[in-house]
Amino acid sequence: MDSPKLRNVNVFQVQMSGQTLICLQDPQNVSERALFLPPPLYFIVSLFDGEHSVLDIQAAYMRRFGEFLYTEKIQEIIDALDENLFLEGDRFQAALREKEERFEKAAVREAAFAGKSYEMDPGRLKAQLSSYFAGPEGPGPLEERKGGHGLKGVVAPHIDFQRGGVCYAFAHREIWERSSSSCFVVLGTCHVPMEKPFCLTQKDFMTPLGTLKVDRELVDAIRSRCSEDLFRDERVHRSEHSIEFQCVFLRYLYPDPEPLRIVPILCGSFHEALERGISPMELRPVREFIEGLKDSLSSIGKEVVLIASADLAHVGHQFGDQEGMTEYGLGVLAQEDQEMLAHAERMDAEGFFQSILKDQDRRRICGFPAIYTMLKVLQAREGKLLRYAQAFTPETQSVVSFASLAFY
């Protein structure tokens, strides 16, 4: 590979044995390994963009560190990444096809990120999740369930638990205290291209704490109201983490497998609306699905809570920006994010969209489709911001922001 190209992978900072490392993780879960790189090695890998040749990488490394980087060393790195399926190429494509064929034949959707993004052992996983509630920054430990009413929906992050676990806890504690529902429609955010704007699956979701069954009656009701093939992109459910992470928390809240039910819905891109400067509701497949989902929930005859699994801004070098984030920039970003979320608190879906449209989604709000869809479907009076947070990576001067909100 004269100009190696790293796949679109998750990149985030971790602390291990007192050392700062950069973790590479495959969002499609084709590679079953997470790679931990010291910053100088990550600098090399960050140049694997399909445009930098080996000579370009050597020159950039010399400018940055004042040392010569041997061609053999670069080749070792290329070989290791290719072997672990982190590079674009034939090896990755063959492994992807095998994974997708296996998923299509499976009766259930396996816990793809157990042991990677969160603990696989049930006991350790419960302790991990408990720490997000009971820790010094958490909303408080779960007490005896009050079985209250009034909660219509929440926004919860889908960032990795290490960085966003506490924020998840704020949304899920509200579910525990303010809802008696046993059915949850989870609007996930898809991080890979989809042909259609929405995608369903009838596969039950496994977690280390037990399986969550799909409410097939509600899935069938939604499908019957839409002309689009809502299963056309079903394969993307195999590797998408945004619904899985909510399922882990839900099973922690409700250890009894009956009668808990979920409706897993992945939301694709709404960027056609941004490019044309029109409301997403002017796109027929989006409008038809939102109206179909809303009508299905109204006619199903039972209490349902919606969960939008959504992160917010993605800004900095890691996401293609020429300029990195500064302390001042983080403050500006927080103000812009919270102005956007104020529209959500007012149940103003179009105002929420317009706040993203005005700068052509410069901040890359990846949870935009899920939040917008929930705002359009919810029969709620008001929303409340429970917690806002940012995960900043100094090595790449990049940040991901996220929040928890509740709607009543």
Order of alpha helices (4+ residues) and beta strands (2+ residues): beta-beta-beta-alpha-alpha-alpha-alpha-beta-alpha-beta-alpha-beta-beta-beta-beta-alpha-alpha-beta-alpha-alpha-beta-beta-alpha-alpha-alpha-beta-beta
